[in-house]
Amino acid sequence: MLEVNAKIQIPWEEFTVSYSRSSGPGGQNVNKVNSKANLEWSVSTSPSISEGVRQRFLSSFSSRITTDGRVVIASDEHRQQEANLKACLEKLKDMLLAVAVPPKIRRPTKPTRASKERRLAGKRVRAQNKKQRQGFDSDS
């Protein structure tokens, strides 16, 4: 079971794990060993997450979700299957933690009277500085 936080726990049955050959350098061993881990998880049909988390996940990571509502995470950073699977699970956990807490609703506020006065006083000071920089006309 993947425990993201106290409210989000995903059982192993929801995951599909496959392994394939890793790309990149590595000599002869890379051609023989399936060390790259591919983790698939159906976000759109998972009963383990709430609807709010699901909607935030789908909107935040829409580029990583397939047309049938599955997220595919791959890792070939390590040379062992287990380490790559752990890396995939960590990536998914970080993604879920990023959308687990709903964003704070902004309440519109008005500036205080003192802040308005400070702003206007600053504008007066800047205007006075610019006025002093202007050259005097000698013709008049």
C-alpha atoms as a printed R data frame, in Angstrom:
    type eleno elety resid chain resno       x      y       z
1   ATOM     1    CA   MET     A     1   0.000  0.000   0.000
2   ATOM     2    CA   LEU     A     2   1.259  3.468  -0.932
3   ATOM     3    CA   GLU     A     3   0.637  5.845   1.978
4   ATOM     4    CA   VAL     A     4   0.668  9.430   0.771
5   ATOM     5    CA   ASN     A     5  -0.754 10.977   3.942
6   ATOM     6    CA   ALA     A     6  -3.336 10.060   6.571
7   ATOM     7    CA   LYS     A     7  -6.249 10.509   4.145
8   ATOM     8    CA   ILE     A     8  -4.754  9.121   0.921
9   ATOM     9    CA   GLN     A     9  -3.732  5.460   0.863
10  ATOM    10    CA   ILE     A    10  -3.648  3.521  -2.380
11  ATOM    11    CA   PRO     A    11  -3.643 -0.309  -2.345
12  ATOM    12    CA   TRP     A    12  -1.230 -2.229  -4.582
13  ATOM    13    CA   GLU     A    13  -4.116 -3.722  -6.564
14  ATOM    14    CA   GLU     A    14  -4.716 -0.363  -8.260
15  ATOM    15    CA   PHE     A    15  -1.213 -0.248  -9.746
16  ATOM    16    CA   THR     A    16   0.074 -1.914 -12.891
17  ATOM    17    CA   VAL     A    17   3.842 -2.353 -12.906
18  ATOM    18    CA   SER     A    18   5.904 -3.396 -15.901
19  ATOM    19    CA   TYR     A    19   9.624 -3.489 -16.556
20  ATOM    20    CA   SER     A    20  11.572 -2.831 -19.727
21  ATOM    21    CA   ARG     A    21  15.133 -2.302 -20.858
22  ATOM    22    CA   SER     A    22  16.714  0.926 -19.823
23  ATOM    23    CA   SER     A    23  18.122  3.356 -22.366
24  ATOM    24    CA   GLY     A    24  21.485  5.054 -22.311
25  ATOM    25    CA   PRO     A    25  24.991  3.852 -21.523
26  ATOM    26    CA   GLY     A    26  25.683  0.821 -19.404
27  ATOM    27    CA   GLY     A    27  27.626 -1.665 -21.467
28  ATOM    28    CA   GLN     A    28  26.505 -5.200 -22.161
29  ATOM    29    CA   ASN     A    29  24.426 -5.447 -18.981
30  ATOM    30    CA   VAL     A    30  21.917 -2.848 -20.196
31  ATOM    31    CA   ASN     A    31  21.008 -5.094 -23.139
32  ATOM    32    CA   LYS     A    32  20.138 -8.044 -20.900
33  ATOM    33    CA   VAL     A    33  18.403 -6.639 -17.828
34  ATOM    34    CA   ASN     A    34  14.909 -5.118 -17.634
35  ATOM    35    CA   SER     A    35  15.575 -2.493 -14.989
36  ATOM    36    CA   LYS     A    36  13.362  0.392 -16.140
37  ATOM    37    CA   ALA     A    37  10.129  0.514 -14.119
38  ATOM    38    CA   ASN     A    38   6.806  1.696 -15.571
39  ATOM    39    CA   LEU     A    39   4.025  2.396 -13.084
40  ATOM    40    CA   GLU     A    40   0.443  2.899 -14.282
41  ATOM    41    CA   TRP     A    41  -2.415  4.058 -12.091
42  ATOM    42    CA   SER     A    42  -5.970  4.905 -13.079
43  ATOM    43    CA   VAL     A    43  -6.636  8.322 -11.601
44  ATOM    44    CA   SER     A    44 -10.110  8.711 -13.056
45  ATOM    45    CA   THR     A    45 -11.510  5.468 -11.550
46  ATOM    46    CA   SER     A    46  -9.535  5.157  -8.315
47  ATOM    47    CA   PRO     A    47 -11.731  4.922  -5.193
48  ATOM    48    CA   SER     A    48  -8.751  5.789  -2.969
49  ATOM    49    CA   ILE     A    49  -8.806  9.544  -3.556
50  ATOM    50    CA   SER     A    50 -11.535 12.100  -3.014
51  ATOM    51    CA   GLU     A    51 -13.233 13.885  -5.884
52  ATOM    52    CA   GLY     A    52 -11.528 17.199  -5.082
53  ATOM    53    CA   VAL     A    53  -8.069 15.628  -5.135
54  ATOM    54    CA   ARG     A    54  -8.953 13.823  -8.375
55  ATOM    55    CA   GLN     A    55 -10.040 17.051 -10.101
56  ATOM    56    CA   ARG     A    56  -6.946 18.948  -8.934
57  ATOM    57    CA   PHE     A    57  -4.714 16.047 -10.052
58  ATOM    58    CA   LEU     A    58  -6.363 15.873 -13.478
59  ATOM    59    CA   SER     A    59  -6.050 19.622 -14.021
60  ATOM    60    CA   SER     A    60  -2.511 19.969 -12.664
61  ATOM    61    CA   PHE     A    61  -1.007 16.964 -14.443
62  ATOM    62    CA   SER     A    62  -3.194 16.829 -17.559
63  ATOM    63    CA   SER     A    63  -0.149 16.469 -19.828
64  ATOM    64    CA   ARG     A    64   0.891 13.261 -18.051
65  ATOM    65    CA   ILE     A    65  -2.503 11.543 -18.188
66  ATOM    66    CA   THR     A    66  -3.525  9.250 -21.041
67  ATOM    67    CA   THR     A    67  -6.868  9.468 -22.831
68  ATOM    68    CA   ASP     A    68  -8.324  6.652 -20.713
69  ATOM    69    CA   GLY     A    69  -7.495  8.490 -17.449
70  ATOM    70    CA   ARG     A    70  -4.316  6.664 -16.429
71  ATOM    71    CA   VAL     A    71  -1.091  8.280 -15.282
72  ATOM    72    CA   VAL     A    72   2.100  6.574 -16.452
73  ATOM    73    CA   ILE     A    73   5.297  7.150 -14.493
74  ATOM    74    CA   ALA     A    74   8.622  5.717 -15.615
75  ATOM    75    CA   SER     A    75  12.010  5.582 -13.917
76  ATOM    76    CA   ASP     A    76  15.342  4.286 -15.168
77  ATOM    77    CA   GLU     A    77  17.605  6.269 -12.831
78  ATOM    78    CA   HIS     A    78  18.883  3.208 -10.953
79  ATOM    79    CA   ARG     A    79  20.294 -0.148 -11.973
80  ATOM    80    CA   GLN     A    80  17.859 -2.242  -9.904
81  ATOM    81    CA   GLN     A    81  14.178 -2.818 -10.583
82  ATOM    82    CA   GLU     A    82  13.229 -2.285  -6.942
83  ATOM    83    CA   ALA     A    83  15.002  1.070  -6.746
84  ATOM    84    CA   ASN     A    84  13.313  2.250  -9.945
85  ATOM    85    CA   LEU     A    85   9.917  1.101  -8.655
86  ATOM    86    CA   LYS     A    86  10.510  3.049  -5.426
87  ATOM    87    CA   ALA     A    87  11.459  6.095  -7.509
88  ATOM    88    CA   CYS     A    88   8.182  5.799  -9.461
89  ATOM    89    CA   LEU     A    89   6.191  5.537  -6.233
90  ATOM    90    CA   GLU     A    90   8.007  8.579  -4.802
91  ATOM    91    CA   LYS     A    91   7.202 10.585  -7.938
92  ATOM    92    CA   LEU     A    92   3.522  9.640  -7.652
93  ATOM    93    CA   LYS     A    93   3.532 10.452  -3.935
94  ATOM    94    CA   ASP     A    94   5.024 13.901  -4.623
95  ATOM    95    CA   MET     A    95   2.426 14.538  -7.310
96  ATOM    96    CA   LEU     A    96  -0.410 13.581  -4.950
97  ATOM    97    CA   LEU     A    97   1.004 15.664  -2.103
98  ATOM    98    CA   ALA     A    98   1.122 18.672  -4.428
99  ATOM    99    CA   VAL     A    99  -2.655 18.481  -4.971
100 ATOM   100    CA   ALA     A   100  -3.751 16.998  -1.622
101 ATOM   101    CA   VAL     A   101  -4.438 20.328   0.075
102 ATOM   102    CA   PRO     A   102  -7.017 22.546  -1.623
103 ATOM   103    CA   PRO     A   103  -5.763 26.023  -2.512
104 ATOM   104    CA   LYS     A   104  -6.606 28.808  -0.113
105 ATOM   105    CA   ILE     A   105  -9.545 30.942  -1.243
106 ATOM   106    CA   ARG     A   106  -8.510 34.571  -1.567
107 ATOM   107    CA   ARG     A   107 -10.820 37.039   0.057
108 ATOM   108    CA   PRO     A   108 -10.639 40.452  -1.620
109 ATOM   109    CA   THR     A   109  -9.687 43.215   0.779
110 ATOM   110    CA   LYS     A   110  -9.550 46.982   0.536
111 ATOM   111    CA   PRO     A   111  -6.419 48.983   1.314
112 ATOM   112    CA   THR     A   112  -6.429 50.698   4.686
113 ATOM   113    CA   ARG     A   113  -6.621 54.465   5.035
114 ATOM   114    CA   ALA     A   114  -3.046 54.620   6.348
115 ATOM   115    CA   SER     A   115  -1.696 52.620   3.406
116 ATOM   116    CA   LYS     A   116  -3.461 54.966   0.981
117 ATOM   117    CA   GLU     A   117  -1.940 57.964   2.745
118 ATOM   118    CA   ARG     A   118   1.566 56.397   2.653
119 ATOM   119    CA   ARG     A   119   1.199 55.732  -1.063
120 ATOM   120    CA   LEU     A   120   0.091 59.298  -1.790
121 ATOM   121    CA   ALA     A   121   2.866 60.739   0.391
122 ATOM   122    CA   GLY     A   122   5.427 58.726  -1.557
123 ATOM   123    CA   LYS     A   123   3.968 59.990  -4.829
124 ATOM   124    CA   ARG     A   124   4.260 63.575  -3.591
125 ATOM   125    CA   VAL     A   125   7.919 63.039  -2.659
126 ATOM   126    CA   ARG     A   126   8.741 61.555  -6.080
127 ATOM   127    CA   ALA     A   127   6.868 64.352  -7.863
128 ATOM   128    CA   GLN     A   128   8.799 66.969  -5.863
129 ATOM   129    CA   ASN     A   129  12.127 65.294  -6.761
130 ATOM   130    CA   LYS     A   130  11.232 65.322 -10.453
131 ATOM   131    CA   LYS     A   131  10.092 68.941 -10.251
132 ATOM   132    CA   GLN     A   132  13.481 69.939  -8.795
133 ATOM   133    CA   ARG     A   133  15.313 68.229 -11.662
134 ATOM   134    CA   GLN     A   134  13.589 70.353 -14.287
135 ATOM   135    CA   GLY     A   135  15.709 73.129 -15.743
136 ATOM   136    CA   PHE     A   136  14.729 76.768 -15.410
137 ATOM   137    CA   ASP     A   137  13.778 78.710 -18.499
138 ATOM   138    CA   SER     A   138  16.065 81.778 -18.764
139 ATOM   139    CA   ASP     A   139  13.829 83.614 -21.313
140 ATOM   140    CA   SER     A   140  11.050 84.466 -18.874
